[in-house]
Amino acid sequence: MNSAYSVLVVDDEPSIGKLLLKELTTPARAVHVAASAREARELLAKNEYEVAVLDIRLPDANGLDLMVELRQRQEDLETILITGHGAIDTAVEAMKLGAFDYVTKPFNLAELELLIERAYQRTYLRRENRRLRHFQGQTPPVQLVGNSPAIKQVRYLIEKVAPTEVPVLITGESGAGKEVAAHLIQTLSKRADKPFFIKNCATLQKELARSELFGHLRGSFTGAVENSEGFMAFANKGTLFLDEIGELPIEVQAALLRVLENKTYRRVGEKEERRVDIRLIFATNRELVREVAEGRFHEALFHRINVFNIEMPSLRERREDIPLLVEFFLSRLTAGQAPFRISDRAMKCLTSYDWPGNVRELRNVMERSIILSENSLITEHALPREFLEPARAEEEILTLEAKEKEHIAKVLNFYDNNRSLAAEALGICRKTLYRKIRQYNLF
């Protein structure tokens, strides 16, 4: 995602405009405010917006008509309506016309901010899907989905290293997206139109690993009935991605080091060296420093492939990306079907889970949940049982807070808001009581 996106707020009440400008503006979100439809049109002529927040009642236009007009001028724009309780039917009609959602006055600022973020995620995915439809090449396009600081850093590193020729080592837990990162490096490299081969070293048979990578001559070992090329020849002029490099037999690692240092290799049974022009990308979920210390990985090779390291964060380290990943997988897995939705309760279960299998596990869970959904709605009942426990525990904590707030309010009411008597009855000091009153807004 880009580092910032733009929100247009259209409301004729100056207090609301000032509040939203102050509270919603962040380094990742620019907010522009218009007090009328005319001002909104002027801003729209100068800027591109991802989300618009519109009051249904404006002095110079009907909010629904303006919503339709804005979406005609900027087709990716998502709209959120602000309405009074007496105009909810109008807001529902706006949903039918394509509005993302609506809030009623007086609205909850945190709720509105969450809606804006979700609306932006939909806009972003729509633009990305359109861009990817124009992707040229035989390799299926991939996306590094997320807007968390950790993913932004990964994206930055990829953009910097991709145009170079240096080897890249991608580390991180299984399922965290190492292969996706490798694809993006290839896509942004000078070899984007050249061959891109992927080989998981864990699938190499120990006895045949050297042959698979470098090829062999006929008769060089039992079963070598004819000459054969290896992955080095196949990926020549292009890129070779060696996944799970920590699984490569150590006796083959020295030959790989020669490729990195001299751009040469020998097929098994061959005396003459061959030259190769190849970009190498590596990935592992092992701690290679420990593997080197324990003699399972070639030290010189480690230092040679560790020129540029990209650490892929686990999903539990970037929980804020889960809603966007859910939207992404829903759009990919249900292409051509009616839009699928996910309930707030189900989303809470997903964000509370620890994800030992990372993004790969999330994709599998979404695939299962689509099958178990009802009327294109994914609820918590479509999720595996283990997902319900963390959310239930969090809910119980929130319930205890609610009970404490209710109890303090009753005691204050019983003593006619005499805070000294209330604190004594509650068994807490007045300072603690004042803090609780501020915490729970019991004024």
Secondary structure, DSSP 8 states (H G I E B T S, - for coil): --S-EEEEEE-S-HHHHHHHHHHH-BTTEEEEEESSHHHHHHHHHH---SEEEEESEETTEEHHHHHHHHHHHSTT-EEEEEE-GGGHHHHHHHHHTT--EEEESS--HHHHHHHHHHHHHHHHHHHHHHHHHT--SSS--------SHHHHHHHHHHHHHTTS---EEEE-STTSSHHHHHHHHHHTSTTTTS-EEEEEGGGS-GGGHHHHHHEE-TTSSTT--S-EE-HHHHTTTSEEEEESGGGS-HHHHHHHHHHHHHSEE--BT--S-EE---EEEEEESS-HHHHHHTTSS-HHHHHHHTTSEEE---GGGGGGGHHHHHHHHHHHHTTTS---EE-HHHHHHHHHS--TTHHHHHHHHHHHHHHH-BTTEE-GGGS-GGGHHHHHHHHHHHHHHHHHHHHHHHHHHHTTT-HHHHHHHHTS-HHHHHHHHHHTT--
